[in-house]
Amino acid sequence: MPPRIATTAPDECMVEAATEVLGGKWKLVILRHLQNGTRRFGELHRAIPGVTARMLTRQLRELEADGLVERKVYAEVPPKVEYSVSPIGASLKEITDRLEAWGHWYREQVRD
């Protein structure tokens, strides 16, 4: 499945292209959790307080469509579905690590 991102954006608009893929309140949070290992839907839902099941499903589908997340369905009853970071999604690890560090730093700055 080809990524959802428009490939017609001029080269100078690559920040816009990146935010098209990563925009949304939960996508980077989901990727951060999946970088720690494969997770089932329920595990992700419990790990991310505040996200609704519907929104988590939507964000996972978009991440999968953009090639950042892989979804594996097991043929069993009840159905078992696992999510993991794709190689493209894994390339964002340094960015999510730095965003997490910045978040800690920022929180300390606004507390003072």
C-alpha positions in Angstrom: 0.0 0.0 0.0 1.5 3.4 -1.0 1.9 6.0 1.7 -0.9 8.5 2.1 1.4 11.5 1.9 1.2 13.7 -1.1 4.4 13.4 -3.1 3.8 16.6 -5.1 5.0 19.0 -2.3 8.0 21.0 -3.3 11.3 20.0 -1.8 11.4 23.1 0.4 8.1 21.9 2.1 9.5 18.7 3.7 8.6 19.9 7.2 5.0 20.1 5.9 5.4 16.6 4.4 6.7 15.3 7.8 3.9 16.9 9.7 1.3 15.4 7.3 2.6 11.9 8.4 3.3 12.6 12.1 0.7 15.2 12.8 -2.0 14.4 15.3 -2.0 14.3 19.0 -1.2 10.6 19.4 1.0 9.4 16.6 4.4 10.2 18.1 3.2 8.9 21.4 2.1 5.6 19.7 5.4 5.3 17.9 7.3 5.9 21.2 5.5 3.1 22.9 6.0 0.7 19.9 9.7 1.5 19.9 9.9 -0.4 23.2 8.5 -3.6 21.5 5.5 -5.1 19.8 2.2 -4.4 21.5 -1.4 -5.5 21.2 -4.2 -3.0 20.9 -5.3 -3.3 24.5 -1.7 -2.8 25.8 -1.4 0.3 23.8 -4.7 1.6 24.9 -3.8 1.1 28.6 -0.4 2.6 28.1 -1.8 5.9 26.6 -4.2 7.5 29.0 -6.6 9.8 27.4 -6.8 8.3 24.0 -10.1 6.8 23.0 -10.2 3.4 21.4 -11.7 4.9 18.2 -8.9 7.5 18.0 -6.2 4.9 18.7 -7.6 2.7 15.9 -7.7 5.7 13.5 -4.1 6.8 14.3 -2.8 3.2 14.0 -4.5 2.8 10.6 -2.9 6.1 9.4 0.5 5.1 10.7 0.2 1.7 9.0 -0.9 3.3 5.7 2.1 5.6 5.9 4.5 2.7 6.4 5.5 3.6 10.0 3.7 0.8 11.8 3.2 -2.9 10.9 0.1 -4.8 11.8 0.1 -8.6 12.2 -3.2 -10.5 12.5 -3.2 -14.0 13.8 -5.8 -16.4 12.6 -7.3 -17.4 16.0 -10.4 -16.9 18.0 -10.6 -14.4 19.5 -8.6 -12.5 16.9 -5.1 -11.5 18.0 -3.6 -8.4 16.4 -0.1 -7.0 17.1 1.5 -3.7 16.2 5.1 -3.0 15.8 7.3 -0.3 14.4 8.4 -0.8 10.7 11.9 0.0 9.6 10.7 3.4 8.5 9.1 4.0 11.8 12.2 2.9 13.6 14.1 5.7 11.8 12.2 8.1 14.1 13.6 6.7 17.3 16.3 9.5 17.7 13.6 12.1 17.1 11.2 10.6 19.6 14.0 10.2 22.2 14.9 13.9 21.7 11.3 15.0 21.9 10.9 13.1 25.2 14.1 14.7 26.6 12.9 18.1 25.4 9.5 17.5 27.1 11.2 16.8 30.4 13.4 19.9 30.0 10.4 22.1 29.1 8.3 20.9 32.0 11.2 21.9 34.3 11.4 25.3 32.7 7.7 26.1 33.1 7.7 24.9 36.7 10.3 27.5 37.7 
